[in-house]
Amino acid sequence: MRHSTPMPGFVLLYMVIILASIFAALALAAGQSGAFAGGRLRAAENGADMRMLAMDCTERVLMQMRNAPGTNGTGTIAIDTGSCTYVISGTVPTKTVTITATLGTLYKRITVTTIQINPTITASWVESI
């Protein structure tokens, strides 16, 4: 009976296949982590856009209140990137404003309580998601 021994070419072929598999797995893993990082980056950008929209709406409503301090009620503000709804209640100088900014499926709520409206607005606010 004859014993067969692997030929040197087959050993080299097996090594190439194994190394190629390892490099393919590493490349796939690196690509996946990059894709997840891209998703986190988009989420951070959306969060920043959402906050800017909410702050822009808040500034507009506060300026509206400064120009007409007795204003109470609800309203909507449309801005290029999204929209906001607001509710103003209370009596001068202590008023409460709740602003809800909407950007696609995301929203952010800011509640502002004024202490003084004229000559400058003095207020505190709380942001929530």
N, C-alpha and C positions, 0 to 999 in steps of 0.2 A: 504494500500500500504506500501510496505517495502522499506526503504532507504538502499542502499548498501554503505558500507564504505570500502575503500581500506583495504586490509589485510596487516598486517605489513610486510610480506615477499615481497609483490610487491613494497612497498615504498623503501625497501632496494635494490631491483633489479633495480628500476629506478635510484637510486642514483649511483649504481655501473656503470650502462650504461653511465650516464652523466659524471662521473669522468673519465671513460675509454676514452670517446670521447675527453675530454679536454686534457688528457695526450697524446693521439694519435696526436692531432693537434699540441701540443707543440713539440713532437718528430719530426714530419714532418717539422715543421718550422726550428728546429735546424739543421736537416739534409740538408735542402735546403740552409741555410746560409753557412754551411760547404762546400757544393758543389760549391757555388759561390766563396768562399774564395780560394778553390783549383784552380779554373779557373784563379783567379787573380794571384795566386802564379805561375802557369805555364806561364802566360803572362809575369810576371816579369823575370822569368828564361829565356824565349825566348828573351826578350829584352836585358838581360845581355849577352847571348850567341851571339846575333846579334852584339852588340857593340864590344865584344872581337874579333869576326871575322873581322869586319871592321878595327879595330885598328891593328890587325895582318897583314892584307893585306896592310894597309898604311905603316907600318914599312918595309915590304918587298919591296914595290915599292920605298920608300925613300932610302933604302940601294942600290937598283939597280941603282938609279939615282946618288948616291954618287960614286959608282964604275964606272959608265959611264955617266958623267955629260951632255954630248951632246945628250943623248937619248930623242927622241920624238916618239909619236905614241900610239898605243893601245895594250892591252894585257889582258890575263886572268890568274888568279891564282886559282888553285884548292887546297883546304885545306880539311882535314877530315870532318869538320862540314858543309862546304858549298863552295861557290866560289865567286870570285870577278872579276870584269872587271875594267880596268883603262884606262885613257887617259892622256898622258903627252904632254904638249905644252909649248911654250915659249923658251927663250934663257937664258943661264947661266948668272948670278946667279938667275934671277927671272923666275921661272917656275911655272906652275899651273898643279896640278894633281887632277883629279876627279876620285874617287874610288867608285864603287857601289858594296856593298857586298850583297849576296843573300843567304838566309837560308830558304829553303822550299818556302813558299809563302811570306816571309818577306824580306824586303830589307832596307838597310841604305846607305846613300850617305855621303861621306866626301870629301870636297874640300880643298886642301892644296896649299898654295902659299909659295914658298921658297924665302928667302931673301939672303941666303948664302948656298952653298953646301959643299965646302971644306974650312978648314979642318973639320969643324963640320957643320951639317945641322941646319940652323935657319929657322923656318917656322911658319906660322900661319895657322889654319884650322877652318873650319866651318862644323859642323855635321848637317845633316838633315835626315828626315825620308823618 
